[in-house]
Structures are given as structure tokens and as C-alpha cells.
Amino acid sequence: MTREPSPDAGPQARAADLRLAGEWLAQHDLADVHPTPLLASRLAVRRRARLAAQVILAVLIIASALVAASAFGGSSQRPLPLLALAALVAGLLLAQSLLDRWVRRVDQQAGATLSRRAAHPIQPGWRAVLGRPFAVFTAVTFAGAMALAGSALAVPDPTVRQLAVVLLIGLLGVTAITVMQLRHLLRHPVVAQDEESLTADVIMRVEDARELTTPSVQWTLPMVLLFGTAPGWWSAAAVAYLLLSLAALVVLHARMPSSATVARRAMSAR
């Protein structure tokens, strides 16, 4: 990232985006680097895409809750609500795909304006971007949420079983969305023209990957759909799952190196 804005840094970013880019650089031990319009535009589109992704997940939670409410209205034997939820999940997957394409297009446009690329560009793999501990944590939390949903299917109460099916559809939907986002994160090309912008690019990837591993929906959906309706043993297991996974996430963030440190290690290993 150049010390001064240059003509090949992309379209003029808004003053607010430049200010936020400067704050982002300071937070990642790059305070001596001048924020460029290129970096500001890349960070801005990620903020907006992240907000839209949160809206997508919120829609999934609300729709799941509405379908679950239909189970208490005497429609537990009708497949229409479940089919509607499945169709909504497919639509949300399409929306997430369009979001990822938007971010990728902005990065491609930014890369096309660069007069030169980093002398030794890198394409960080999942071990550098996500790391084994976060990958294991993601797999375990997914398995735990699926186990909760599967155990509820064994309950003889038909209402609980329908809610468990809704939970399974929601969990599979959010998992597919997360996989799509990780795939985009790992495969989209590096946009950098010097060592500093290369560091910033890797930091953005690491931060995005760590945010994706936060199992907010896996924690929320079981509580929204089944807590208090399923048997007491299930509710106790759901609370234990929530507390244990939350503690594990806190320990991970406390013990793992910062995103800036991870980025510098990845660059030094190239």
C-alpha cells in the first residue's frame, strides 16, 4: 500500500471510508501506513457485505422460528412450511453467492488498477488463513449442533420431531453458506502491489475466516426452536453445548496470535 494516494489506487473513496481504513490500519500495527482509496474501497465493501450476510442469517433464524410456530398451530402434518423453508434456504444461498461475487468484482476492479503487483505474491491456504484450531472448532460445533438436532428426532413427540427437522434444515443451510464464504475467501486472488498491501490483504482474510467460525446460528437455532419444548435432558444438553463451545471460542481468541501476526508469519514463510 503506497504511502500517498496514487492514480492507480482505484476510484476516489469517501472521506469516511478513508478514515475507517486509517483506524483499521492502526488497529493492526500498521499506523505508519497511509490509507489509500484502494484499501478503503476494499474494506468498505467487506463491511457492507458482512452486514448483508448477517441480515441473511437473521432472516434464516426468523423464518425457522415462524415455521416452528406453525407446528403449534395444528399444521405439523403439512409439508408446505418445510418446503417453504427449504426454498428460502436455497434463496439465501443464492443471495450469499451474489454477495461473494460483489466482493470479488470489487477486488478484481481494484487489482486491475494496480500499476504493478507484489514481487512475490502468495495465495494463503486454509492453514494460514483459518488455522487448524479454528478449523477443528468449526467442525466440532457443527457436529454438536447436528447431534442435538438428531437426538431430538428420537423424541416420540411429533411436534418436537417437526421442530428437529426445521432445525436440521436451518443448520444445513447456514453450513452451506459458511462453506461458500470460506471457499470464496480462500480462492479469490490476492490484491497487492507492495509488502504493506500484501500484509493488509492477508489480515483481511484471517479476520474474515475467524468471524465465519463464530457459530452464532448454531448456538441460536436450537434455543429458538426447541429449548423448553424438548425434554429436560435435551435442554440441559443444549445449555452444556452452548457454554462449552463459548468457552472454547474465548480460549481460542485469547491464545491464538492476532490476525496481523498470522499475516506476517505467512509472508515470512513464502
LINURSUL-V797249 format. One record per pair of residues at least 12 apart in sequence whose C-alpha atoms are under 10 Angstrom apart, sorted by sequence separation. I is the first residue (numbers start at 1). GAP is how many residues later the second one is. D is the distance in whole Angstrom. If there is no record, write none. Layout:
i->I gap->GAP d->D
i->I gap->GAP d->D
//
This chain:
i->22 gap->12 d->7
i->23 gap->12 d->9
i->70 gap->12 d->10
i->149 gap->12 d->9
i->152 gap->12 d->6
i->153 gap->12 d->7
i->189 gap->12 d->10
i->190 gap->12 d->8
i->223 gap->12 d->8
i->226 gap->12 d->9
i->227 gap->12 d->9
i->21 gap->13 d->9
i->22 gap->13 d->5
i->67 gap->13 d->10
i->68 gap->13 d->9
i->151 gap->13 d->8
i->152 gap->13 d->9
i->222 gap->13 d->9
i->21 gap->14 d->6
i->22 gap->14 d->9
i->25 gap->14 d->10
i->67 gap->14 d->6
i->68 gap->14 d->9
i->149 gap->14 d->9
i->150 gap->14 d->7
i->20 gap->15 d->9
i->21 gap->15 d->8
i->66 gap->15 d->9
i->67 gap->15 d->7
i->149 gap->15 d->5
i->150 gap->15 d->9
i->152 gap->15 d->10
i->153 gap->15 d->10
i->190 gap->15 d->10
i->223 gap->15 d->7
i->18 gap->16 d->9
i->19 gap->16 d->8
i->21 gap->16 d->9
i->24 gap->16 d->10
i->67 gap->16 d->10
i->148 gap->16 d->9
i->149 gap->16 d->8
i->222 gap->16 d->7
i->223 gap->16 d->9
i->18 gap->17 d->6
i->21 gap->17 d->10
i->22 gap->17 d->9
i->64 gap->17 d->9
i->67 gap->17 d->9
i->149 gap->17 d->9
i->150 gap->17 d->9
i->188 gap->17 d->10
i->222 gap->17 d->10
i->17 gap->18 d->9
i->18 gap->18 d->7
i->21 gap->18 d->7
i->22 gap->18 d->8
i->63 gap->18 d->10
i->64 gap->18 d->9
i->67 gap->18 d->7
i->146 gap->18 d->10
i->149 gap->18 d->6
i->150 gap->18 d->8
i->17 gap->19 d->10
i->18 gap->19 d->7
i->21 gap->19 d->5
i->24 gap->19 d->9
i->66 gap->19 d->9
i->148 gap->19 d->9
i->149 gap->19 d->6
i->185 gap->19 d->9
i->186 gap->19 d->8
i->219 gap->19 d->9
i->223 gap->19 d->9
i->17 gap->20 d->8
i->18 gap->20 d->9
i->20 gap->20 d->7
i->21 gap->20 d->9
i->148 gap->20 d->9
i->149 gap->20 d->10
i->185 gap->20 d->6
i->186 gap->20 d->10
i->219 gap->20 d->9
i->222 gap->20 d->10
i->18 gap->21 d->8
i->19 gap->21 d->8
i->21 gap->21 d->9
i->63 gap->21 d->9
i->64 gap->21 d->7
i->146 gap->21 d->9
i->147 gap->21 d->10
i->185 gap->21 d->9
i->15 gap->22 d->9
i->17 gap->22 d->9
i->18 gap->22 d->5
i->21 gap->22 d->7
i->63 gap->22 d->7
i->64 gap->22 d->10
i->145 gap->22 d->9
i->146 gap->22 d->7
i->149 gap->22 d->9
i->219 gap->22 d->8
i->220 gap->22 d->9
i->13 gap->23 d->8
i->14 gap->23 d->8
i->17 gap->23 d->5
i->18 gap->23 d->8
i->20 gap->23 d->8
i->21 gap->23 d->8
i->145 gap->23 d->9
i->182 gap->23 d->10
i->185 gap->23 d->8
i->186 gap->23 d->9
i->218 gap->23 d->10
i->219 gap->23 d->6
i->12 gap->24 d->9
i->13 gap->24 d->5
i->16 gap->24 d->9
i->17 gap->24 d->7
i->20 gap->24 d->9
i->64 gap->24 d->10
i->185 gap->24 d->7
i->218 gap->24 d->9
i->219 gap->24 d->9
i->12 gap->25 d->6
i->13 gap->25 d->8
i->15 gap->25 d->9
i->17 gap->25 d->10
i->18 gap->25 d->9
i->60 gap->25 d->8
i->63 gap->25 d->8
i->64 gap->25 d->10
i->146 gap->25 d->7
i->10 gap->26 d->9
i->11 gap->26 d->7
i->12 gap->26 d->8
i->13 gap->26 d->9
i->14 gap->26 d->8
i->17 gap->26 d->8
i->18 gap->26 d->9
i->63 gap->26 d->9
i->145 gap->26 d->8
i->146 gap->26 d->9
i->182 gap->26 d->9
i->216 gap->26 d->10
i->219 gap->26 d->9
i->9 gap->27 d->7
i->10 gap->27 d->6
i->11 gap->27 d->7
i->13 gap->27 d->6
i->14 gap->27 d->8
i->17 gap->27 d->6
i->181 gap->27 d->9
i->182 gap->27 d->7
i->215 gap->27 d->10
i->219 gap->27 d->9
i->9 gap->28 d->6
i->10 gap->28 d->5
i->12 gap->28 d->9
i->13 gap->28 d->6
i->16 gap->28 d->10
i->17 gap->28 d->10
i->60 gap->28 d->8
i->181 gap->28 d->9
i->3 gap->29 d->9
i->4 gap->29 d->9
i->5 gap->29 d->8
i->8 gap->29 d->9
i->9 gap->29 d->5
i->10 gap->29 d->9
i->12 gap->29 d->9
i->13 gap->29 d->10
i->59 gap->29 d->9
i->60 gap->29 d->7
i->142 gap->29 d->8
i->3 gap->30 d->6
i->4 gap->30 d->6
i->5 gap->30 d->8
i->6 gap->30 d->8
i->7 gap->30 d->10
i->8 gap->30 d->8
i->9 gap->30 d->8
i->10 gap->30 d->10
i->11 gap->30 d->8
i->14 gap->30 d->10
i->59 gap->30 d->10
i->142 gap->30 d->9
i->182 gap->30 d->8
i->215 gap->30 d->9
i->216 gap->30 d->10
i->2 gap->31 d->8
i->3 gap->31 d->5
i->4 gap->31 d->8
i->5 gap->31 d->5
i->6 gap->31 d->8
i->9 gap->31 d->10
i->10 gap->31 d->8
i->13 gap->31 d->9
i->178 gap->31 d->10
i->181 gap->31 d->8
i->182 gap->31 d->10
i->214 gap->31 d->10
i->215 gap->31 d->9
i->1 gap->32 d->7
i->2 gap->32 d->7
i->3 gap->32 d->8
i->4 gap->32 d->7
i->5 gap->32 d->7
i->6 gap->32 d->9
i->9 gap->32 d->10
i->57 gap->32 d->10
i->60 gap->32 d->8
i->214 gap->32 d->9
i->1 gap->33 d->8
i->2 gap->33 d->8
i->3 gap->33 d->8
i->4 gap->33 d->10
i->5 gap->33 d->9
i->56 gap->33 d->10
i->59 gap->33 d->9
i->142 gap->33 d->8
i->179 gap->33 d->9
i->1 gap->34 d->8
i->2 gap->34 d->7
i->178 gap->34 d->7
i->215 gap->34 d->9
i->1 gap->35 d->7
i->56 gap->35 d->10
i->57 gap->35 d->8
i->177 gap->35 d->10
i->178 gap->35 d->8
i->214 gap->35 d->8
i->1 gap->36 d->10
i->2 gap->36 d->10
i->56 gap->36 d->6
i->213 gap->36 d->9
i->1 gap->37 d->9
i->56 gap->37 d->9
i->138 gap->37 d->10
i->178 gap->37 d->10
i->1 gap->38 d->8
i->53 gap->39 d->9
i->56 gap->39 d->8
i->57 gap->39 d->10
i->56 gap->40 d->8
i->175 gap->40 d->10
i->174 gap->41 d->10
i->53 gap->42 d->9
i->175 gap->42 d->10
i->52 gap->43 d->9
i->53 gap->43 d->7
i->174 gap->43 d->7
i->175 gap->43 d->9
i->210 gap->43 d->9
i->52 gap->44 d->9
i->174 gap->44 d->8
i->53 gap->46 d->8
i->171 gap->46 d->8
i->49 gap->47 d->9
i->52 gap->47 d->8
i->53 gap->47 d->10
i->170 gap->47 d->9
i->171 gap->47 d->7
i->170 gap->48 d->9
i->49 gap->49 d->10
i->50 gap->49 d->9
i->210 gap->49 d->9
i->49 gap->50 d->6
i->50 gap->50 d->10
i->171 gap->50 d->8
i->48 gap->51 d->9
i->49 gap->51 d->8
i->167 gap->51 d->9
i->170 gap->51 d->8
i->171 gap->51 d->9
i->207 gap->51 d->9
i->208 gap->51 d->10
i->130 gap->52 d->9
i->170 gap->52 d->10
i->206 gap->52 d->9
i->207 gap->52 d->6
i->46 gap->53 d->10
i->49 gap->53 d->8
i->129 gap->53 d->10
i->168 gap->53 d->10
i->206 gap->53 d->6
i->207 gap->53 d->9
i->45 gap->54 d->10
i->46 gap->54 d->10
i->49 gap->54 d->7
i->167 gap->54 d->7
i->168 gap->54 d->10
i->205 gap->54 d->9
i->206 gap->54 d->9
i->48 gap->55 d->9
i->166 gap->55 d->9
i->167 gap->55 d->7
i->203 gap->55 d->9
i->204 gap->55 d->8
i->46 gap->56 d->10
i->126 gap->56 d->9
i->129 gap->56 d->9
i->130 gap->56 d->9
i->166 gap->56 d->10
i->203 gap->56 d->5
i->204 gap->56 d->9
i->206 gap->56 d->8
i->45 gap->57 d->8
i->46 gap->57 d->7
i->126 gap->57 d->10
i->129 gap->57 d->8
i->167 gap->57 d->9
i->202 gap->57 d->8
i->203 gap->57 d->6
i->206 gap->57 d->8
i->45 gap->58 d->6
i->128 gap->58 d->10
i->164 gap->58 d->9
i->167 gap->58 d->7
i->202 gap->58 d->8
i->203 gap->58 d->9
i->205 gap->58 d->9
i->44 gap->59 d->10
i->45 gap->59 d->10
i->126 gap->59 d->9
i->163 gap->59 d->9
i->166 gap->59 d->8
i->167 gap->59 d->8
i->200 gap->59 d->10
i->203 gap->59 d->8
i->204 gap->59 d->9
i->43 gap->60 d->10
i->46 gap->60 d->10
i->125 gap->60 d->10
i->126 gap->60 d->7
i->199 gap->60 d->10
i->200 gap->60 d->8
i->202 gap->60 d->8
i->203 gap->60 d->6
i->42 gap->61 d->8
i->45 gap->61 d->8
i->124 gap->61 d->10
i->125 gap->61 d->6
i->126 gap->61 d->10
i->164 gap->61 d->8
i->199 gap->61 d->8
i->202 gap->61 d->5
i->203 gap->61 d->9
i->42 gap->62 d->10
i->45 gap->62 d->9
i->124 gap->62 d->7
i->125 gap->62 d->9
i->163 gap->62 d->6
i->164 gap->62 d->8
i->199 gap->62 d->10
i->201 gap->62 d->9
i->202 gap->62 d->9
i->123 gap->63 d->8
i->124 gap->63 d->9
i->163 gap->63 d->7
i->199 gap->63 d->10
i->200 gap->63 d->8
i->42 gap->64 d->7
i->123 gap->64 d->8
i->199 gap->64 d->6
i->200 gap->64 d->10
i->202 gap->64 d->8
i->41 gap->65 d->8
i->42 gap->65 d->7
i->123 gap->65 d->9
i->124 gap->65 d->10
i->160 gap->65 d->9
i->161 gap->65 d->10
i->198 gap->65 d->9
i->199 gap->65 d->7
i->202 gap->65 d->9
i->41 gap->66 d->9
i->123 gap->66 d->7
i->124 gap->66 d->9
i->160 gap->66 d->7
i->163 gap->66 d->9
i->164 gap->66 d->9
i->198 gap->66 d->10
i->199 gap->66 d->10
i->122 gap->67 d->9
i->123 gap->67 d->7
i->159 gap->67 d->10
i->163 gap->67 d->9
i->199 gap->67 d->9
i->38 gap->68 d->10
i->39 gap->68 d->10
i->42 gap->68 d->8
i->121 gap->68 d->10
i->122 gap->68 d->7
i->199 gap->68 d->7
i->38 gap->69 d->9
i->41 gap->69 d->8
i->121 gap->69 d->7
i->122 gap->69 d->10
i->160 gap->69 d->7
i->161 gap->69 d->9
i->195 gap->69 d->10
i->198 gap->69 d->8
i->121 gap->70 d->9
i->122 gap->70 d->10
i->145 gap->70 d->10
i->159 gap->70 d->9
i->160 gap->70 d->6
i->38 gap->71 d->10
i->39 gap->71 d->9
i->121 gap->71 d->8
i->159 gap->71 d->9
i->160 gap->71 d->9
i->38 gap->72 d->6
i->118 gap->72 d->9
i->120 gap->72 d->10
i->121 gap->72 d->9
i->138 gap->72 d->10
i->141 gap->72 d->9
i->145 gap->72 d->10
i->146 gap->72 d->9
i->149 gap->72 d->10
i->157 gap->72 d->10
i->195 gap->72 d->9
i->37 gap->73 d->10
i->38 gap->73 d->9
i->117 gap->73 d->9
i->118 gap->73 d->8
i->119 gap->73 d->9
i->120 gap->73 d->10
i->121 gap->73 d->9
i->129 gap->73 d->7
i->141 gap->73 d->9
i->142 gap->73 d->8
i->145 gap->73 d->6
i->149 gap->73 d->8
i->157 gap->73 d->9
i->117 gap->74 d->8
i->118 gap->74 d->6
i->119 gap->74 d->8
i->120 gap->74 d->9
i->121 gap->74 d->9
i->128 gap->74 d->9
i->129 gap->74 d->9
i->135 gap->74 d->10
i->138 gap->74 d->9
i->139 gap->74 d->9
i->141 gap->74 d->7
i->144 gap->74 d->9
i->145 gap->74 d->8
i->148 gap->74 d->8
i->152 gap->74 d->8
i->157 gap->74 d->10
i->38 gap->75 d->9
i->117 gap->75 d->6
i->118 gap->75 d->4
i->119 gap->75 d->7
i->120 gap->75 d->9
i->129 gap->75 d->9
i->130 gap->75 d->8
i->131 gap->75 d->9
i->134 gap->75 d->9
i->135 gap->75 d->9
i->138 gap->75 d->6
i->143 gap->75 d->10
i->144 gap->75 d->10
i->155 gap->75 d->8
i->38 gap->76 d->9
i->116 gap->76 d->8
i->117 gap->76 d->4
i->118 gap->76 d->5
i->119 gap->76 d->8
i->122 gap->76 d->8
i->129 gap->76 d->6
i->130 gap->76 d->6
i->134 gap->76 d->7
i->137 gap->76 d->8
i->138 gap->76 d->8
i->142 gap->76 d->7
i->145 gap->76 d->9
i->146 gap->76 d->10
i->155 gap->76 d->8
i->114 gap->77 d->9
i->116 gap->77 d->6
i->117 gap->77 d->7
i->118 gap->77 d->7
i->121 gap->77 d->8
i->128 gap->77 d->10
i->129 gap->77 d->5
i->130 gap->77 d->9
i->136 gap->77 d->10
i->137 gap->77 d->9
i->138 gap->77 d->7
i->141 gap->77 d->7
i->142 gap->77 d->10
i->145 gap->77 d->8
i->149 gap->77 d->9
i->111 gap->78 d->9
i->114 gap->78 d->8
i->115 gap->78 d->8
i->116 gap->78 d->8
i->117 gap->78 d->10
i->118 gap->78 d->9
i->120 gap->78 d->9
i->124 gap->78 d->8
i->128 gap->78 d->8
i->129 gap->78 d->8
i->130 gap->78 d->9
i->131 gap->78 d->9
i->134 gap->78 d->10
i->135 gap->78 d->8
i->137 gap->78 d->9
i->141 gap->78 d->9
i->148 gap->78 d->10
i->152 gap->78 d->7
i->111 gap->79 d->8
i->112 gap->79 d->9
i->114 gap->79 d->7
i->118 gap->79 d->8
i->119 gap->79 d->10
i->123 gap->79 d->9
i->129 gap->79 d->9
i->130 gap->79 d->6
i->131 gap->79 d->9
i->134 gap->79 d->7
i->152 gap->79 d->9
i->155 gap->79 d->10
i->82 gap->80 d->9
i->86 gap->80 d->9
i->89 gap->80 d->8
i->93 gap->80 d->8
i->96 gap->80 d->10
i->97 gap->80 d->8
i->100 gap->80 d->8
i->104 gap->80 d->8
i->108 gap->80 d->9
i->111 gap->80 d->5
i->117 gap->80 d->10
i->118 gap->80 d->7
i->122 gap->80 d->9
i->126 gap->80 d->9
i->129 gap->80 d->7
i->130 gap->80 d->7
i->134 gap->80 d->9
i->77 gap->81 d->9
i->82 gap->81 d->10
i->85 gap->81 d->8
i->89 gap->81 d->7
i->92 gap->81 d->8
i->93 gap->81 d->9
i->96 gap->81 d->7
i->100 gap->81 d->7
i->103 gap->81 d->9
i->104 gap->81 d->9
i->107 gap->81 d->8
i->108 gap->81 d->8
i->110 gap->81 d->7
i->111 gap->81 d->7
i->117 gap->81 d->9
i->124 gap->81 d->9
i->129 gap->81 d->9
i->130 gap->81 d->10
i->76 gap->82 d->8
i->77 gap->82 d->9
i->88 gap->82 d->10
i->92 gap->82 d->9
i->95 gap->82 d->10
i->96 gap->82 d->9
i->99 gap->82 d->9
i->103 gap->82 d->10
i->107 gap->82 d->8
i->108 gap->82 d->9
i->109 gap->82 d->10
i->110 gap->82 d->9
i->111 gap->82 d->9
i->124 gap->82 d->10
i->130 gap->82 d->9
i->152 gap->82 d->7
i->76 gap->83 d->7
i->79 gap->83 d->10
i->82 gap->83 d->8
i->86 gap->83 d->7
i->89 gap->83 d->9
i->90 gap->83 d->8
i->93 gap->83 d->7
i->94 gap->83 d->9
i->97 gap->83 d->7
i->100 gap->83 d->10
i->101 gap->83 d->9
i->104 gap->83 d->10
i->105 gap->83 d->10
i->107 gap->83 d->9
i->108 gap->83 d->8
i->126 gap->83 d->9
i->130 gap->83 d->9
i->151 gap->83 d->8
i->75 gap->84 d->10
i->76 gap->84 d->10
i->82 gap->84 d->7
i->85 gap->84 d->8
i->86 gap->84 d->8
i->89 gap->84 d->6
i->93 gap->84 d->6
i->96 gap->84 d->8
i->97 gap->84 d->8
i->100 gap->84 d->7
i->104 gap->84 d->7
i->107 gap->84 d->7
i->74 gap->85 d->9
i->76 gap->85 d->9
i->77 gap->85 d->9
i->81 gap->85 d->9
i->85 gap->85 d->8
i->88 gap->85 d->9
i->89 gap->85 d->8
i->92 gap->85 d->8
i->93 gap->85 d->10
i->96 gap->85 d->8
i->100 gap->85 d->9
i->103 gap->85 d->9
i->104 gap->85 d->9
i->149 gap->85 d->10
i->76 gap->86 d->7
i->90 gap->86 d->10
i->148 gap->86 d->8
i->71 gap->87 d->9
i->72 gap->87 d->7
i->76 gap->87 d->9
i->82 gap->87 d->8
i->86 gap->87 d->8
i->89 gap->87 d->9
i->90 gap->87 d->10
i->93 gap->87 d->8
i->97 gap->87 d->9
i->101 gap->87 d->10
i->148 gap->87 d->9
i->71 gap->88 d->6
i->85 gap->88 d->10
i->89 gap->88 d->9
i->100 gap->88 d->10
i->70 gap->89 d->10
i->71 gap->89 d->9
i->148 gap->89 d->8
i->149 gap->89 d->10
i->71 gap->90 d->10
i->148 gap->90 d->7
i->68 gap->91 d->9
i->71 gap->91 d->7
i->72 gap->91 d->10
i->68 gap->92 d->9
i->70 gap->92 d->10
i->71 gap->92 d->7
i->70 gap->93 d->10
i->144 gap->93 d->10
i->145 gap->93 d->8
i->148 gap->93 d->9
i->68 gap->94 d->8
i->69 gap->94 d->9
i->144 gap->94 d->9
i->67 gap->95 d->9
i->68 gap->95 d->6
i->10 gap->96 d->10
i->67 gap->96 d->8
i->68 gap->96 d->9
i->145 gap->96 d->8
i->68 gap->97 d->10
i->144 gap->97 d->7
i->145 gap->97 d->9
i->11 gap->98 d->10
i->65 gap->98 d->9
i->68 gap->98 d->7
i->144 gap->98 d->10
i->10 gap->99 d->8
i->11 gap->99 d->9
i->64 gap->99 d->9
i->67 gap->99 d->7
i->68 gap->99 d->9
i->10 gap->100 d->6
i->141 gap->100 d->8
i->9 gap->101 d->7
i->10 gap->101 d->9
i->65 gap->101 d->9
i->141 gap->101 d->9
i->144 gap->101 d->9
i->8 gap->102 d->9
i->9 gap->102 d->9
i->10 gap->102 d->9
i->11 gap->102 d->9
i->64 gap->102 d->6
i->65 gap->102 d->9
i->8 gap->103 d->9
i->9 gap->103 d->10
i->10 gap->103 d->6
i->63 gap->103 d->10
i->64 gap->103 d->7
i->141 gap->103 d->10
i->8 gap->104 d->9
i->9 gap->104 d->6
i->10 gap->104 d->8
i->141 gap->104 d->7
i->8 gap->105 d->5
i->9 gap->105 d->6
i->64 gap->105 d->9
i->140 gap->105 d->9
i->141 gap->105 d->10
i->7 gap->106 d->8
i->8 gap->106 d->5
i->9 gap->106 d->9
i->61 gap->106 d->10
i->64 gap->106 d->7
i->7 gap->107 d->9
i->8 gap->107 d->6
i->63 gap->107 d->9
i->138 gap->107 d->10
i->141 gap->107 d->10
i->6 gap->108 d->10
i->7 gap->108 d->9
i->8 gap->108 d->9
i->137 gap->108 d->8
i->6 gap->109 d->10
i->60 gap->109 d->10
i->61 gap->109 d->8
i->60 gap->110 d->7
i->61 gap->110 d->10
i->60 gap->111 d->10
i->137 gap->111 d->8
i->138 gap->111 d->10
i->137 gap->112 d->8
i->57 gap->113 d->10
i->60 gap->113 d->8
i->61 gap->113 d->10
i->60 gap->114 d->8
i->134 gap->114 d->10
i->134 gap->115 d->9
i->137 gap->115 d->9
i->57 gap->116 d->9
i->1 gap->117 d->10
i->57 gap->117 d->7
i->56 gap->118 d->10
i->134 gap->118 d->7
i->133 gap->119 d->8
i->134 gap->119 d->9
i->57 gap->120 d->9
i->56 gap->121 d->10
i->134 gap->122 d->9
i->133 gap->123 d->9
i->53 gap->124 d->9
i->131 gap->125 d->9
i->53 gap->128 d->10
i->130 gap->129 d->10
i->129 gap->130 d->9
i->131 gap->131 d->9
i->130 gap->132 d->10
i->129 gap->133 d->8
i->128 gap->134 d->7
i->129 gap->134 d->8
i->128 gap->135 d->8
i->128 gap->137 d->9
i->129 gap->137 d->9
i->128 gap->138 d->6
i->124 gap->139 d->9
i->127 gap->139 d->10
i->128 gap->139 d->10
i->125 gap->141 d->10
i->124 gap->142 d->7
i->123 gap->143 d->10
i->124 gap->143 d->9
i->122 gap->144 d->9
i->122 gap->145 d->8
i->121 gap->146 d->9
i->124 gap->146 d->9
i->120 gap->147 d->9
i->122 gap->147 d->10
i->123 gap->147 d->10
i->122 gap->148 d->7
i->42 gap->149 d->10
i->121 gap->149 d->9
i->120 gap->150 d->8
i->39 gap->152 d->10
i->38 gap->153 d->10
i->39 gap->153 d->10
i->38 gap->154 d->10
i->61 gap->156 d->7
i->65 gap->156 d->8
i->68 gap->156 d->9
i->69 gap->156 d->9
i->60 gap->157 d->9
i->64 gap->157 d->8
i->68 gap->157 d->6
i->39 gap->158 d->8
i->43 gap->158 d->10
i->46 gap->158 d->9
i->50 gap->158 d->9
i->67 gap->158 d->9
i->68 gap->158 d->9
i->38 gap->159 d->10
i->42 gap->159 d->9
i->57 gap->159 d->9
i->58 gap->159 d->9
i->61 gap->159 d->8
i->62 gap->159 d->9
i->65 gap->159 d->7
i->66 gap->159 d->9
i->57 gap->160 d->7
i->61 gap->160 d->7
i->64 gap->160 d->9
i->65 gap->160 d->6
i->36 gap->161 d->10
i->39 gap->161 d->8
i->43 gap->161 d->8
i->50 gap->161 d->10
i->60 gap->161 d->9
i->64 gap->161 d->8
i->65 gap->161 d->10
i->35 gap->162 d->10
i->39 gap->162 d->9
i->42 gap->162 d->9
i->46 gap->162 d->9
i->50 gap->162 d->10
i->62 gap->162 d->9
i->33 gap->163 d->8
i->61 gap->163 d->8
i->33 gap->164 d->9
i->61 gap->164 d->9
i->30 gap->166 d->8
i->30 gap->169 d->9
i->30 gap->170 d->9
i->28 gap->171 d->10
i->28 gap->172 d->9
i->25 gap->175 d->8
i->28 gap->175 d->8
i->24 gap->176 d->10
i->9 gap->184 d->10
i->1 gap->191 d->7
i->2 gap->191 d->8
i->1 gap->192 d->7
i->2 gap->192 d->8
i->1 gap->193 d->6
i->2 gap->193 d->10
i->3 gap->193 d->10
i->1 gap->194 d->7
i->2 gap->194 d->8
i->1 gap->195 d->5
i->2 gap->195 d->8
i->1 gap->196 d->4
i->1 gap->197 d->8
i->1 gap->198 d->9
i->1 gap->199 d->8
i->1 gap->200 d->10
i->28 gap->230 d->9
i->30 gap->230 d->9
i->28 gap->231 d->8
i->29 gap->231 d->7
i->28 gap->232 d->6
i->29 gap->232 d->9
i->27 gap->233 d->9
i->28 gap->233 d->9
i->25 gap->235 d->10
//
